[in-house]
Amino acid sequence: MTCGCGCGRASRRHRRPAFETRRRAGAALFTGIVQDIGEARSLEPRGGDVRLTVACRRLDLSRVQLGDSICVQGCCLTVTERLGQAFAADVSRETLSLTTLGDLVAGSPVNLEPALRAGDPLGGHLVSGHVDGVARVVAASEEARSVRLKIEVPAELARYIARKGSVAVDGVSLTINEVGDTVFGVNIIPHTQAVTTLGKLAVGARVNLEVDQIARYLESLLPPSLQR
């Protein structure tokens, strides 16, 4: 409601409080540009689900409200409580079983990105935070100042992987540099090694994988006879 004097300003009596539950208007989107490496502070079992508390280092939570979305290690989670420089989110049984969030323990580092807001730069590619599957690092080697990772994907997701296309690995937007049958290669540059958890990945590590949404939509436009 605007001020009764006609100046157009919001009436103080009707201004939104500094921290309240946000009504969610639609699905959140992310860009795959990680803004902080947080730390899993606690994982509290609750009737088969888990209440995950994550401590932030650099991420500004002052604008975060209840119901806002934050991408945690590639998974879109809803903030249920803000605790200073930490937040809590409920993780369903399905998410625990279909992503690597079920592998987290207290102290585990996690990539964090708040939901995209209107006017924010799109530095990576559009990421939904809906993990398509869990992939596995099968090789890691130094390549100049980068680290070359080879990642094996579930067979049913291999058709969505294209050379020079995009993929999100643990919530990080990456460019695909090579493609095999079920294995693709990416380069992790020094900056990405420093500001995400990807710099610590070793052979055998499990990672959350989200394929490019454009590939999904293109497939849906094909006639059933051409879909695999």
N, C-alpha and C positions, 0 to 999 in steps of 0.2 A: 504493500500500500504506500502511495506517495504522500508526502507531507501536505497538510491541509492548506498551507499558505500558497500553494501553486508553484513552488520553486522546482518541483520535480524530484526532490531528494526523498529518500526513504524515511518514513517516520521512525524515530528512535524506538517508539513503543512496539513497532512491528518488525524490527530488524531481527535477522536470524542470529541465534546465539553462536558464539565462537566455535562450539563443537557439538554437533548433534548428528542424529542418524540421517544419512542421505537416502532419498528415495531413488532407487536405481531405475533409470529410464531405458537402458538397453545394455547390450553387451559391451564390455570393455575391450579396448585395443591397446597394443603395445608396439614398440618398434624394434625390440631386440638390442637396444643400446642400454646396457646395464649401467645403473647410476650408483650402485653401492654393492659392496660385499658385506652382507650381514652375517649374523651368527645365530644358529638355532639355540635358543636359551633353554627351552624345555619342551618336552613332548608328553602331554598328559592324557592318558587313555580315558575316554569317556564313552562308555557303552558301545564299544566297537570302533568308534571314531577316535580322532586325536585332536586335542587342542594344542596347536603349535604356537609358541611364542618366539618371535624373532627380534633380536637386538640390532639396531642400525648404527652405523658409524658416521656416515656423511649424509644419508638421505634425510631431507627435511620433512618431518611428520607434522609440522604445524598446520598444513593445509589438508591433512588427511582426516576424513570423517568416518564414522561408523557406516559400513556399507560400501565404502570405496574399495576398489580392486588394486591389488599389488601382485605383480608377477614374481613368484618365488621359485627360483631354479627352473623357470620355464612354465610353471603352473599358475594359473590365475586363481588367487585366493581372495576371499572377502574379509575385510578387517572387521572384527567383532569387538575389539577393545584396543584402546591406545594407552600405553603404559610409559609415559615419558618418551625416551628414545627407543622404545620397543613397541611392538604391536602383536596382537593375538589373532589367530584365524583358525576356524574349524576345518579339518581335513577329513573328508568322508572315507569310508572303507574302500569305495571304488577307486578313489584317487590314490590311496595308499597302495593298492594292489596293482594299479596300471602305470604308476610313475615311480621315480626313485625317492619320492618323499618318504616312503615307508622305510628307506634305508637310513634316514637321518638319525643322528644321536645328538645329545647336548654338546655343543661346541662345533658342530659341523658348519662350514662356511656355505653361504647360499647367495646366488646372484639375485639382486633386487632391482625392479623397475616399476615405478608407479604408472597408472593408466595414462594413456595419451589424452591431453586436453586440447580443445580447439585452439589453434594457433601455435601449438608446439611443433618443432621441426621433426620431420620424418627422416631420421638419420639412417635407419636400417631398412627393414621391410615390415609390412603389416603382420603382426603376430597376435594371435587370439589368446594364447595361454592355455589352449586346450591340447594337451599332449597327445600325439598320434600313436606313440609307442616308445619303448625303451630300446635304445641302440647300445652298442658296445665298442669301445676303443680296441682295435686289433693291432695297431702299430703306431709308434711315435718316434720321430727322428728329427734331428736338427737340420734345418735348411736355411743357410745363411743365418740371419738373426731371428728367423721364424722357427716355429715348431710345426712340422707336418704331421697331422693326425689322419689316420685311416680309420673309418668308423663303419661297422657292419650294421645294417638296418634289417628289421624284420622283412621277410620276402614280400609280404603284401604291400609294403610301403616303397619298395625299390622303384616302381614305375613313376613315382612322383619326384624322383631325384634326377636333376638335369645339370649337365656341365654349365657353369657360369650362372646357374640359378641360385636361389636363396634357400636357406634352411636355418631353423633355430635349434641350437644345441644347448641344453640347460638354460634356455632363455636368451642366448646370445645369437644375434643375426650374423650369419657367415655366408661367404660365397663359396660355392662348390667348384673345386678346381679339377677334379678328375672323378670319373664314374666307372665302376665295374658292375658285375652282376648284382651283388647286394652290398658292395662296399663303395664308399665315396671318400675322397680326400679333401681336406681343408688346410689352410695355412693359418696359424695363430701368430699374429704379429706381436712384437714386444709390448705394445700398449695394451692389447687385449689380454696378454698373459698377466700383466700387472694389475688390471682393474676388473678382472673376472676370475672365476674359479677354474677356467679352462687351462690356465698356466700350470696347474697342479695335476692335471689328468695323467694317468699312467695306463699302460696296456692292461686290459681287463676291466677298466672302469665302466660302469653303466651310466648312460646319460639319457636325459629326456629329449625326445625328438619331436619337432613339429614341422611338417612339410609346408611348403609355400601354399597359401590359400588359393592363389591363382590357379595352380595345378588342379586343385580339387574342383574349382568352379568350371574349368575347361572340361574336365572329365564329365561333369554332370550335364554339359551341353551336348555331348556326343550321343548318338543313338545307341540304344542298349547293345546292338550287334557289334559296336566298336569298342565298348567298354570291356575291361578285363576284370 
